[in-house]
């Protein structure tokens, strides 16, 4: 091969190797931009029973605590503030004093299960806590569990 032909072929192969991966086929979707914030989106449920596996959820809400707070929770800002206060430790969240703190509760045993599933600051969460009755959930549980 002549040197000029070899250089031309080398240049063509080099440009194909470099530019080829940069071109995007028309049928592929562009990649989503990277977020500055780790995802924090949770689904919370409550239901009467002792274990989540045997309890039918009676109420479910969503909470999104990424850059802005949103969701179907009655007070998503307070729920996210509670989660921030305990750094996502849901065991500590279950023992915070709720909005009805100080209210006396009966000693009836009517268990209610709270479950939380989703992602908190990039960490997957699968949580369950059983309160003795709804009154205890309201007085001991944080505002995040008041739905």
Buried (B, 14 or more C-beta within 10 A) or exposed (E): EEEEEEEEEEEEEEEEEEEEEEEEEEEEEEEEEEEEEEBBBBBBBBBEBEEBEEBEBEEEBBBBBBEEBBBBBEBBBBBBBBBEBBEBEBEEBBEBEBEBEEEEBEEEEEBBBBBBBBBBBEEEBEBBBBBBBBBBBBBBBBBBBBB
